Amino acid sequence: MSRSYDSIEGDIAKARDDLATTLDELADRVNPKNLATEGKEKATAVLKDPRVLAVIGGVAALVIGGIAFSAANKRKERQRIEAYLEARRG
């Protein structure tokens, strides 16, 4: 059973339209502006999660604690060095 010229031409036209639609969708998906918007939306959603906020808070507390501990140790070390130098002069 052979197909008519019009039937084949119609199938080709439909395939062409489907391909054009697919290409438009792909171009829309890989558009840098759209990718940036999607990434921003995902990041915002993740950062609103209470578990993520808790982890960020914990990390911030550790960093601040580490800085305070380091500053206190440096201050004590400086005081020991000054006491040692004073004792040698003295």
Stockholm file with secondary structure:
# STOCKHOLM 1.0

chainA/1-90         MSRSYDSIEGDIAKARDDLATTLDELADRVNPKNLATEGKEKATAVLKDPRVLAVIGGVAALVIGGIAFSAANKRKERQRIEAYLEARRG
#=GR chainA/1-90 SS CCCCHHHHHHHHHHHHHHHHHHHHHHHHHTCHHHHHHHHHHHHHHHHTSHHHHHHHHHHHHHHHHHHHHHHHHHHHHHHHHHHHHHHHHC
#=GC SS_cons        CCCCHHHHHHHHHHHHHHHHHHHHHHHHHTCHHHHHHHHHHHHHHHHTSHHHHHHHHHHHHHHHHHHHHHHHHHHHHHHHHHHHHHHHHC
//
